[in-house]
Amino acid sequence: LALGYLGLRILIVRKTLKDLERNYVRPLQIAYAQLPPEVRPDYSVSNRVFWFKTGSYIEMAFCDIDSDADGLKGSEWDILFLDEATELSDHQYGVLNSCVRGVNDLPKRTYLTCNSGGVGHDNIRRLFIVKDYRRSERPKDYTFIQARVWDNIPLMMSDEGFRRAF
């Protein structure tokens, strides 16, 4: 998305800094190093931001406690990725999701990954499984795409037992 749009603002959030660095910062540094120099983003270690030649950027943040989310109030993002959203409190989810806004014509989206359990489990279940929306929530804004282990072909192919079955 950052390569395809001019000036797109993206935020990726994980609960802990350790998980953020392990699951996003390091893998993206490795992946982006493979890009040709003319499109390769620059990375700011101190700010945890990938800056693209398109003027777009991907910022990384962690949200361990409610005040971490409160520190992002007033920000504007076009795209928000909440990895393991069920680990975030309803307050954290609400604050972060409210920052997906702006007057530009760029797409506005929130992407969630999640597993069962966690402090935010009931909220995510309410939105995507039960579909019990609050007044401020529009049903058309929520789509649930279930992923199963066998949907991940590279993972399955790395399993010797699976490969032997075929």
C-alpha positions in Angstrom: 0.0 0.0 0.0 2.8 2.4 0.9 4.4 1.8 -2.6 1.0 2.2 -4.4 -0.3 5.5 -2.9 1.3 8.9 -2.5 1.3 10.1 1.1 -0.4 7.1 2.7 -0.1 7.0 6.6 0.1 3.5 8.0 0.3 2.5 11.6 1.1 -1.1 12.8 0.4 -1.9 16.4 1.3 -4.8 18.6 0.9 -5.1 22.4 4.5 -5.2 23.3 7.7 -3.6 21.9 9.4 -7.0 21.8 6.6 -8.5 19.7 6.6 -5.5 17.4 10.3 -5.7 16.8 10.3 -9.5 16.3 7.2 -9.7 14.1 7.4 -6.5 12.1 10.5 -4.3 12.4 13.1 -6.9 11.7 11.2 -8.8 9.0 10.3 -5.6 7.2 13.9 -4.4 7.3 15.0 -7.7 5.7 12.2 -7.6 3.1 12.7 -4.0 2.2 16.5 -4.5 1.9 15.7 -6.7 -1.1 13.9 -3.8 -3.0 15.7 -1.8 -5.6 17.3 1.3 -4.1 15.0 3.6 -6.0 11.9 2.3 -4.1 13.5 1.0 -0.9 12.2 2.9 2.1 14.5 4.5 4.7 14.1 3.4 8.3 14.3 5.6 11.3 15.3 3.5 14.3 14.5 6.1 16.9 11.0 6.7 15.6 10.3 3.1 14.2 9.1 4.5 10.9 9.7 3.3 7.3 9.7 6.3 5.0 8.9 5.6 1.3 9.8 7.6 -1.8 6.1 8.0 -2.4 5.8 10.2 0.7 4.0 7.3 2.4 5.2 5.9 5.7 4.7 3.0 8.0 5.0 3.8 11.7 5.2 1.1 14.4 3.8 1.4 17.8 3.2 -0.8 20.8 0.2 -0.5 23.1 0.8 -2.4 26.3 -1.4 -0.2 28.6 -4.3 2.2 28.0 -2.0 5.2 28.3 0.0 4.0 25.3 -3.2 4.3 23.2 -4.0 7.6 24.8 -0.6 8.9 23.6 -1.8 8.4 20.0 -5.1 10.3 20.5 -5.5 13.0 17.8 -3.3 11.2 15.3 -4.6 10.5 11.8 -4.0 7.3 10.0 -5.2 6.1 6.7 -4.5 2.4 7.4 -4.3 0.8 10.8 -3.0 -2.7 11.5 -3.8 -4.2 14.9 -1.9 -7.4 15.2 -3.4 -9.7 17.9 -6.3 -7.3 18.5 -7.8 -9.5 21.2 -4.8 -8.5 23.3 -5.9 -4.9 23.4 -8.5 -3.6 25.8 -11.8 -2.1 24.5 -10.4 1.3 25.4 -7.2 0.8 23.4 -9.1 -0.6 20.4 -11.5 2.3 20.5 -8.8 5.0 20.7 -6.7 3.5 18.0 -9.6 2.9 15.6 -10.8 6.4 16.1 -7.6 7.6 14.5 -8.4 6.1 11.1 -9.7 9.3 9.5 -8.7 12.3 7.4 -10.0 14.5 4.6 -7.8 13.1 1.9 -9.0 10.6 -0.8 -6.8 7.8 0.4 -8.4 4.5 1.5 -9.4 4.3 5.2 -9.1 0.8 6.7 -8.5 -1.0 9.9 -7.1 -4.6 9.6 -7.1 -6.9 12.6 -5.5 -10.2 13.3 -6.6 -12.1 16.3 -6.8 -15.4 18.1 -9.3 -16.5 20.8 -8.8 -15.2 24.3 -7.3 -12.1 25.6 -8.7 -9.0 27.2 -10.3 -7.8 24.0 -11.8 -11.2 23.0 -15.4 -10.2 23.9 -15.2 -6.9 21.9 -13.9 -8.6 18.8 -16.4 -11.4 19.1 -19.2 -8.9 19.4 -18.1 -7.1 16.2 -17.3 -10.0 14.0 -19.1 -13.1 15.2 -22.2 -11.9 17.1 -22.5 -8.7 15.0 -24.0 -6.7 17.9 -23.2 -3.2 16.8 -23.4 0.0 18.8 -25.0 3.1 17.4 -21.7 4.6 16.2 -20.8 1.3 14.3 -22.0 0.6 10.8 -22.3 -3.1 9.9 -21.0 -2.6 6.4 -17.6 -1.5 8.0 -16.9 -5.0 9.4 -15.9 -8.1 7.4 -14.6 -11.3 9.0 -12.3 -13.4 7.0 -11.5 -16.7 8.8 -8.2 -18.2 8.2 -7.4 -21.9 9.0 -4.1 -23.5 9.2 -4.5 -25.3 5.9 -5.1 -21.9 4.2 -1.4 -21.3 4.8 0.2 -23.3 2.0 3.9 -22.4 2.9 3.3 -23.4 6.5 1.7 -26.7 5.4 4.5 -27.4 2.9 7.1 -27.0 5.6 5.5 -29.9 7.5 7.1 -33.2 6.5 4.0 -35.2 7.5 1.8 -33.1 5.3 4.2 -33.4 2.3 4.4 -37.2 2.7 0.6 -37.4 2.5 0.8 -36.0 -1.0 
